[in-house]
Amino acid sequence: MMDKDTRFLLGCCVGDGTITLRRKNTASLTLRHSKAQLDYLIYKTEKVNQILGRAVTVNPTKIYDSR
């Protein structure tokens, strides 16, 4: 059975995230949400930072708004 951090990361990937392979051993995770979900996106970003020990930030210019 997977721990809750692994389940969280997998949920991000199959939910509203995308994994992109950058190089042979490097990948990036992109999460997209609407402007209405900015607080939720910030929460998820902070959680990913905590799990991976990295300084990931939110790029507000890339926030999706489909009105």
The 8 nearest C-alpha neighbors of each residue, nearest first, counted from 0:
[[1, 2, 3, 6, 5, 4, 9, 7],
 [2, 0, 5, 6, 3, 4, 7, 9],
 [1, 3, 5, 4, 6, 0, 7, 8],
 [2, 4, 6, 5, 7, 1, 8, 0],
 [5, 3, 7, 6, 2, 8, 50, 1],
 [6, 4, 8, 7, 3, 2, 1, 9],
 [5, 7, 3, 9, 4, 8, 10, 2],
 [6, 8, 4, 10, 5, 9, 3, 11],
 [9, 7, 11, 5, 10, 6, 4, 12],
 [10, 8, 12, 6, 11, 7, 5, 13],
 [9, 11, 7, 13, 8, 12, 14, 6],
 [12, 10, 8, 14, 16, 9, 13, 15],
 [11, 13, 16, 9, 10, 14, 17, 8],
 [14, 12, 10, 11, 9, 16, 15, 17],
 [15, 13, 11, 10, 12, 16, 9, 17],
 [14, 16, 30, 11, 31, 13, 12, 17],
 [17, 15, 30, 12, 11, 29, 14, 13],
 [16, 18, 29, 12, 28, 19, 30, 15],
 [19, 17, 28, 27, 29, 26, 12, 20],
 [18, 20, 27, 26, 21, 17, 28, 29],
 [21, 19, 26, 22, 25, 27, 18, 23],
 [22, 20, 26, 25, 19, 27, 23, 24],
 [23, 21, 25, 24, 20, 26, 19, 27],
 [22, 24, 25, 21, 20, 26, 19, 27],
 [25, 23, 22, 26, 21, 20, 27, 19],
 [26, 24, 22, 21, 23, 20, 27, 19],
 [27, 25, 20, 21, 19, 18, 28, 24],
 [26, 28, 19, 18, 29, 20, 21, 25],
 [27, 29, 18, 17, 19, 16, 30, 26],
 [28, 30, 17, 16, 18, 27, 31, 19],
 [31, 29, 16, 15, 28, 17, 32, 11],
 [32, 30, 15, 16, 29, 62, 63, 33],
 [33, 31, 36, 63, 62, 40, 34, 30],
 [32, 34, 63, 64, 35, 36, 62, 37],
 [35, 33, 37, 36, 64, 62, 63, 32],
 [34, 36, 33, 37, 32, 38, 64, 39],
 [37, 35, 39, 33, 34, 38, 32, 40],
 [36, 38, 40, 34, 39, 35, 41, 33],
 [39, 37, 41, 40, 36, 42, 35, 43],
 [38, 40, 42, 36, 37, 41, 43, 32],
 [39, 41, 37, 43, 42, 38, 44, 36],
 [40, 42, 44, 38, 39, 43, 45, 37],
 [43, 41, 39, 45, 40, 44, 38, 46],
 [42, 44, 46, 40, 45, 41, 47, 39],
 [45, 43, 41, 47, 46, 42, 40, 48],
 [46, 44, 48, 42, 43, 47, 41, 49],
 [45, 47, 49, 43, 48, 44, 50, 42],
 [46, 48, 50, 44, 49, 45, 51, 43],
 [49, 47, 53, 45, 52, 51, 46, 50],
 [48, 50, 46, 52, 47, 51, 45, 53],
 [51, 49, 47, 48, 52, 46, 4, 53],
 [52, 50, 48, 53, 49, 47, 46, 54],
 [53, 51, 48, 49, 50, 54, 47, 55],
 [54, 52, 48, 51, 55, 49, 47, 50],
 [53, 55, 48, 56, 52, 45, 51, 49],
 [56, 54, 53, 48, 44, 57, 45, 47],
 [57, 55, 58, 54, 44, 41, 45, 48],
 [56, 58, 59, 41, 55, 44, 40, 61],
 [57, 59, 60, 61, 56, 62, 55, 31],
 [58, 60, 62, 61, 57, 37, 34, 63],
 [61, 59, 58, 62, 63, 57, 34, 64],
 [60, 62, 59, 58, 63, 31, 57, 64],
 [63, 61, 59, 60, 33, 34, 32, 64],
 [64, 62, 33, 32, 61, 65, 34, 31],
 [63, 65, 33, 66, 34, 62, 32, 35],
 [64, 66, 63, 33, 34, 62, 32, 35],
 [65, 64, 33, 63, 34, 35, 62, 32]]
